Amino acid sequence: MASGFSLKDQLFNQEKTRYLAGLFAAADSGFDAAGFEAEVMARLPDLELKERISLIAEVLAGHLPTDLETAAPVLRRALPPPLDPSLSDDDFGDFIFAPLGEFVVLRGLEAAPDLSLQLLSEITQRFSMEWAIRPFLSHWTDQTLSVMQRWATSENYHVRRLVSEGTRPRLPWGQSVPLSLVQPLPLLDQLHADPTRYVTRSVANHLNDISKKDPELVLDRLRSWQAAGRQRPQELAWMTAHALRGLVKAGHSGAMQMLGYDPDMPLAATLTLRDDPVHIGGALQFDCHLDGAPGAPVLVDYRLHFQRPGGKVSAKVFKLKQTVLTGGSTRLSKRHRLKAGASTFTLVPGNHRLELLVNGRARAELAFDLLDQRDG
């Protein structure tokens, strides 16, 4: 039986470890590449992804000078050329350089914050240092934010992106930072007008994080950016939609209105099942019909209320269609696969409910019984 895909094994393995060791051996003739590789690989296979980053950083610290000022020239010489500056998006870099940021944290957080921040600005041009910068935001908050103010105008878009990504309130895999929601906003004010999608996506993701706690703060900021007129209208429209996606999914009326959707528009909606009964392993197929004002924009989603073990119910929202009521009506169809044996979400037989959401409001619903998977 073929084994499943392993992200940790793809990103951190013997080949990658040997590559990193070779860079340091080329930078310093005294670097023990074979010893470094052996020490890493003795423990690497048993560790998860983030643990592998920490391991490689710790082993690297044992093979470089203890003092960061002495180690820094070796680290700089070991760095490969920066990522292609002519690109503008999806150029995250090679994960094998993530441990370099953790090494800087180990050696420089307490004793050398200035040098550490300089090194992170260089390493982030090879791989994003969004996780490594956060200990400095916690330990040297004012100093790090001051440096980030300069980074926000860097010629390198990877450095500019680090300003937004590193200060995100809910950065995936990142440690929390003692920043209020408003502290990074002056930085985002600068970055929202960036010409590079890699940066503006980070800004939008940052706002989406904020929206989980303070939706009005996000809406007010987007209005101020619209009024400032510093970003291209098409790009700001994309950023706005991306920043508000969480609020839209939650049916927030202010977010809907900002995107041009009227939650309270007069509307008639019907919802019908195409196939009944519905089985685990099959699909939920349904049709809907909307009648409203001709030309009205509509954002159509659907919400499934799933039975859970123990009698609990959980709801999930799914996208259906963003369209216009040409002629005052539209018909939509959907086939939602009900996968059996999924590792992330196990379906349970029982009564389920389907809701049709238009511009964030529930406009129609129906109940159906989800039956066990058919034999054969």
C-alpha positions as CSV (number, residue, x, y, z in Angstrom):
1,M,0.0,0.0,0.0
2,A,1.4,3.4,-0.9
3,S,2.1,5.7,2.0
4,G,0.4,9.1,2.3
5,F,2.0,12.4,1.4
6,S,4.1,13.8,4.3
7,L,4.7,17.6,4.2
8,K,7.3,17.4,7.0
9,D,9.3,14.8,5.0
10,Q,9.1,16.8,1.8
11,L,10.4,20.0,3.5
12,F,12.9,18.6,6.0
13,N,14.8,15.4,5.0
14,Q,18.3,14.2,4.5
15,E,18.7,15.8,1.1
16,K,17.7,19.2,2.4
17,T,19.9,18.8,5.5
18,R,22.8,18.0,3.3
19,Y,22.2,21.0,1.1
20,L,22.1,23.3,4.2
21,A,25.3,21.7,5.6
22,G,27.0,22.2,2.2
23,L,26.2,25.9,2.2
24,F,27.8,26.4,5.6
25,A,30.8,24.2,4.7
26,A,31.4,26.5,1.7
27,A,31.1,29.5,4.0
28,D,33.5,28.2,6.6
29,S,36.1,25.5,5.9
30,G,36.0,24.5,9.6
31,F,32.3,23.7,9.5
32,D,31.7,19.9,10.1
33,A,29.1,19.2,7.4
34,A,29.1,15.5,7.9
35,G,28.8,15.8,11.7
36,F,26.0,18.3,11.3
37,E,24.1,16.0,9.0
38,A,24.5,13.0,11.2
39,E,23.4,14.8,14.3
40,V,20.3,16.2,12.6
41,M,19.3,12.9,11.0
42,A,19.7,10.9,14.2
43,R,16.6,12.6,15.6
44,L,14.8,14.2,12.6
45,P,12.5,11.3,11.5
46,D,10.7,11.1,14.9
47,L,9.8,14.8,14.9
48,E,6.9,16.9,13.6
49,L,7.4,19.8,11.2
50,K,7.9,22.6,13.7
51,E,10.0,20.4,15.9
52,R,12.3,19.7,13.0
53,I,12.9,23.4,12.5
54,S,13.9,23.7,16.2
55,L,16.1,20.7,16.0
56,I,18.1,22.0,13.0
57,A,18.5,25.4,14.7
58,E,19.8,23.8,17.8
59,V,22.3,21.6,16.0
60,L,23.4,24.5,13.9
61,A,24.0,26.5,17.1
62,G,26.3,23.7,18.2
63,H,28.4,23.9,15.0
64,L,28.7,27.7,14.8
65,P,30.4,30.2,17.2
66,T,28.5,30.9,20.3
67,D,28.6,34.6,19.9
68,L,26.2,35.9,17.3
69,E,28.5,38.7,16.2
70,T,31.2,36.0,15.3
71,A,28.7,33.6,13.7
72,A,26.9,36.3,11.6
73,P,29.5,36.6,8.9
74,V,29.4,32.8,8.4
75,L,25.7,32.8,8.2
76,R,25.7,35.7,5.7
77,R,28.2,33.9,3.5
78,A,26.1,30.7,3.6
79,L,23.0,32.4,2.4
80,P,22.1,31.7,-1.3
81,P,21.2,34.5,-3.6
82,P,18.0,36.3,-2.7
83,L,14.7,35.2,-4.2
84,D,13.9,36.6,-7.6
85,P,13.1,40.3,-7.0
86,S,11.2,40.5,-10.4
87,L,8.5,38.2,-9.1
88,S,5.5,39.6,-7.2
89,D,3.7,36.7,-5.6
90,D,3.8,33.1,-4.3
91,D,7.6,33.2,-3.8
92,F,7.8,31.9,-0.2
93,G,11.2,30.4,-0.5
94,D,12.7,27.1,0.8
95,F,11.6,25.9,4.2
96,I,15.1,24.6,4.9
97,F,16.1,28.2,5.7
98,A,13.4,28.5,8.5
99,P,15.9,27.1,11.1
100,L,18.2,30.0,10.4
101,G,15.7,32.4,11.9
102,E,15.3,30.1,14.9
103,F,19.1,30.1,15.2
104,V,19.1,33.9,15.3
105,V,16.4,33.8,18.1
106,L,18.6,31.3,20.1
107,R,21.7,33.4,19.8
108,G,20.5,36.9,19.5
109,L,17.2,37.5,21.3
110,E,18.7,38.4,24.6
111,A,22.1,39.8,23.7
112,A,22.0,41.2,20.2
113,P,18.6,42.5,19.1
114,D,20.0,45.0,16.5
115,L,22.2,42.5,14.8
116,S,19.4,39.9,15.0
117,L,16.9,42.1,13.2
118,Q,19.4,42.9,10.5
119,L,20.0,39.2,9.9
120,L,16.3,38.4,9.8
121,S,15.8,41.1,7.2
122,E,18.4,39.3,5.1
123,I,17.2,35.8,5.7
124,T,13.6,36.7,4.9
125,Q,14.7,37.4,1.3
126,R,15.4,33.7,1.1
127,F,12.6,32.4,3.3
128,S,9.9,34.3,5.3
129,M,11.0,35.1,8.8
130,E,7.4,35.6,10.1
131,W,7.8,33.2,12.9
132,A,11.3,34.2,14.0
133,I,10.4,37.9,14.2
134,R,7.7,37.3,16.8
135,P,9.9,36.7,19.8
136,F,11.6,40.0,19.1
137,L,8.2,41.7,19.0
138,S,7.5,40.2,22.4
139,H,10.9,40.9,24.0
140,W,11.8,44.2,22.2
141,T,8.4,45.5,21.2
142,D,9.2,49.2,20.6
143,Q,12.6,48.6,19.1
144,T,11.2,46.0,16.7
145,L,8.2,48.1,15.6
146,S,10.6,51.0,15.0
147,V,12.8,48.8,12.7
148,M,9.6,47.6,11.0
149,Q,8.7,51.1,10.2
150,R,11.8,51.4,8.1
151,W,11.3,47.9,6.6
152,A,7.9,49.0,5.4
153,T,9.6,51.2,2.8
154,S,12.3,48.6,1.8
155,E,13.1,48.0,-1.8
156,N,12.6,44.3,-1.3
157,Y,9.0,43.1,-1.1
158,H,9.9,40.2,1.1
159,V,11.1,42.6,3.8
160,R,8.0,44.7,3.4
161,R,5.7,41.6,3.6
162,L,7.5,40.6,6.9
163,V,6.2,43.8,8.5
164,S,2.6,42.8,7.9
165,E,2.9,39.0,8.3
166,G,5.1,39.1,11.3
167,T,2.6,41.3,13.3
168,R,-0.5,39.4,12.4
169,P,-2.7,38.7,15.5
170,R,-3.5,35.1,14.5
171,L,-0.4,34.0,12.5
172,P,-0.7,30.3,11.7
173,W,2.0,28.4,13.7
174,G,3.3,31.7,15.1
175,Q,3.5,32.5,18.8
176,S,1.3,35.2,20.2
177,V,2.7,38.8,20.4
178,P,1.8,41.4,23.0
179,L,0.5,43.9,20.4
180,S,-2.9,45.5,20.5
181,L,-5.0,45.3,17.4
182,V,-4.3,49.0,16.6
183,Q,-0.5,49.0,17.1
184,P,0.4,47.6,13.7
185,L,-2.2,49.7,11.8
186,P,0.2,52.6,11.0
187,L,2.4,50.0,9.3
188,L,-0.6,48.6,7.4
189,D,-1.5,52.1,6.3
190,Q,1.9,52.3,4.6
191,L,1.7,48.7,3.2
192,H,-1.9,48.7,1.9
193,A,-0.7,50.8,-1.1
194,D,2.1,48.3,-2.0
195,P,2.4,47.4,-5.7
196,T,3.1,43.7,-4.9
197,R,0.3,41.2,-4.4
198,Y,2.5,39.2,-2.0
199,V,2.4,42.2,0.3
200,T,-1.2,43.2,-0.1
201,R,-2.4,39.6,0.4
202,S,-0.6,39.7,3.8
203,V,-2.2,43.0,4.6
204,A,-5.6,41.6,3.8
205,N,-4.9,38.5,5.8
206,H,-3.9,40.7,8.7
207,L,-7.2,42.6,8.5
208,N,-9.1,39.3,8.4
209,D,-7.3,38.3,11.6
210,I,-8.4,41.6,13.3
211,S,-12.0,41.1,12.1
212,K,-12.3,38.0,14.4
213,K,-12.3,40.4,17.3
214,D,-13.1,43.9,16.0
215,P,-15.1,44.0,12.7
216,E,-15.8,47.7,12.9
217,L,-12.0,48.5,13.2
218,V,-11.5,46.6,9.9
219,L,-14.4,48.3,8.1
220,D,-13.2,51.7,9.3
221,R,-9.7,51.1,8.1
222,L,-10.9,49.9,4.7
223,R,-13.0,53.0,4.3
224,S,-10.0,55.2,5.2
225,W,-8.0,53.5,2.5
226,Q,-10.7,53.9,0.0
227,A,-10.8,57.6,0.8
228,A,-7.0,58.0,0.6
229,G,-6.9,56.7,-3.0
230,R,-3.3,55.5,-2.8
231,Q,-4.0,51.9,-4.0
232,R,-5.3,51.0,-7.4
233,P,-9.1,50.6,-7.2
234,Q,-9.0,47.1,-8.6
235,E,-6.4,45.9,-6.2
236,L,-8.1,47.6,-3.2
237,A,-11.3,45.9,-4.2
238,W,-9.5,42.6,-4.2
239,M,-7.9,43.3,-0.8
240,T,-11.3,44.4,0.6
241,A,-13.0,41.2,-0.4
242,H,-10.1,39.1,0.9
243,A,-10.0,40.9,4.2
244,L,-13.7,40.6,4.7
245,R,-14.0,36.9,3.8
246,G,-14.4,35.8,7.4
247,L,-17.1,38.4,8.1
248,V,-18.8,37.5,4.9
249,K,-18.9,33.9,5.8
250,A,-20.4,34.9,9.2
251,G,-23.0,37.0,7.4
252,H,-21.8,40.3,8.8
253,S,-24.2,43.0,7.4
254,G,-21.6,45.8,7.4
255,A,-19.1,43.6,5.4
256,M,-21.8,42.7,2.9
257,Q,-22.8,46.3,2.4
258,M,-19.2,47.3,1.9
259,L,-18.9,44.8,-0.9
260,G,-22.1,46.0,-2.5
261,Y,-24.5,43.4,-1.3
262,D,-27.8,44.4,0.4
263,P,-28.6,41.9,3.2
264,D,-32.2,43.2,3.5
265,M,-33.1,43.3,-0.2
266,P,-36.6,42.1,-1.1
267,L,-36.1,38.5,-2.3
268,A,-38.1,35.3,-2.7
269,A,-36.1,32.0,-2.6
270,T,-36.9,28.4,-3.0
271,L,-34.7,25.4,-2.2
272,T,-35.3,21.8,-3.4
273,L,-33.5,18.5,-3.2
274,R,-32.8,16.8,-6.5
275,D,-32.2,13.3,-5.0
276,D,-33.7,11.7,-1.9
277,P,-32.6,9.8,0.1
278,V,-29.1,11.1,0.7
279,H,-26.3,8.6,1.6
280,I,-22.9,9.0,3.2
281,G,-20.4,8.4,0.3
282,G,-22.8,10.0,-2.2
283,A,-23.7,13.6,-2.8
284,L,-26.3,16.2,-1.7
285,Q,-27.7,17.7,-4.8
286,F,-30.0,20.7,-4.7
287,D,-31.5,23.5,-6.7
288,C,-32.4,27.0,-5.7
289,H,-34.4,29.7,-7.4
290,L,-34.1,33.4,-6.5
291,D,-36.5,36.2,-7.5
292,G,-35.6,39.9,-6.7
293,A,-34.9,43.2,-8.1
294,P,-33.5,43.1,-11.7
295,G,-29.7,43.6,-11.7
296,A,-29.3,43.2,-8.0
297,P,-25.9,41.7,-7.0
298,V,-26.2,38.6,-4.8
299,L,-23.7,36.5,-2.9
300,V,-25.1,33.0,-2.5
301,D,-23.8,30.6,0.1
302,Y,-25.2,27.5,1.8
303,R,-24.9,26.3,5.4
304,L,-25.1,22.7,6.3
305,H,-26.0,21.7,9.8
306,F,-24.3,18.3,10.5
307,Q,-25.2,15.8,13.1
308,R,-22.3,15.0,15.4
309,P,-21.6,12.2,17.8
310,G,-23.5,12.5,21.1
311,G,-26.4,14.4,19.5
312,K,-24.6,17.7,18.9
313,V,-24.9,19.7,15.8
314,S,-22.2,21.7,13.9
315,A,-22.7,24.1,11.1
316,K,-20.4,24.9,8.1
317,V,-20.8,27.5,5.4
318,F,-19.9,26.8,1.8
319,K,-19.6,29.1,-1.2
320,L,-22.1,28.7,-4.0
321,K,-22.2,31.7,-6.4
322,Q,-21.5,35.4,-6.7
323,T,-23.8,36.7,-9.4
324,V,-26.4,39.3,-10.5
325,L,-30.2,38.8,-10.8
326,T,-30.3,39.4,-14.5
327,G,-33.9,39.9,-15.4
328,G,-34.7,39.7,-11.7
329,S,-34.2,35.9,-11.2
330,T,-31.6,33.2,-11.3
331,R,-31.5,29.4,-10.9
332,L,-28.5,27.7,-9.3
333,S,-27.6,24.0,-8.7
334,K,-25.1,22.4,-6.5
335,R,-23.7,18.9,-5.9
336,H,-22.0,18.7,-2.5
337,R,-20.0,15.5,-2.1
338,L,-20.5,13.7,1.2
339,K,-17.2,11.8,1.5
340,A,-17.1,8.7,3.6
341,G,-14.2,8.1,6.0
342,A,-12.7,11.6,5.8
343,S,-10.0,12.1,8.4
344,T,-10.9,15.7,9.1
345,F,-14.6,15.4,9.4
346,T,-16.6,12.2,10.0
347,L,-20.2,12.2,8.7
348,V,-22.8,10.8,11.1
349,P,-26.2,9.5,9.9
350,G,-29.3,11.4,11.1
351,N,-31.3,14.5,10.5
352,H,-29.5,17.3,8.8
353,R,-30.5,20.8,7.7
354,L,-29.6,22.8,4.6
355,E,-29.9,26.6,4.6
356,L,-29.6,29.0,1.6
357,L,-27.8,32.2,2.5
358,V,-28.2,35.3,0.2
359,N,-26.1,38.3,1.1
360,G,-25.6,36.8,4.5
361,R,-29.2,36.2,5.3
362,A,-30.9,32.8,5.5
363,R,-33.6,32.9,2.9
364,A,-34.7,29.2,2.6
365,E,-34.1,25.9,4.3
366,L,-35.0,22.3,4.2
367,A,-34.3,19.2,6.3
368,F,-33.1,15.8,5.1
369,D,-32.0,12.5,6.5
370,L,-28.4,11.4,5.9
371,L,-28.3,7.6,5.7
372,D,-25.5,5.2,6.2
373,Q,-23.2,4.4,3.2
374,R,-24.7,2.0,0.7
375,D,-23.2,-1.4,0.5
376,G,-21.4,-2.4,-2.7
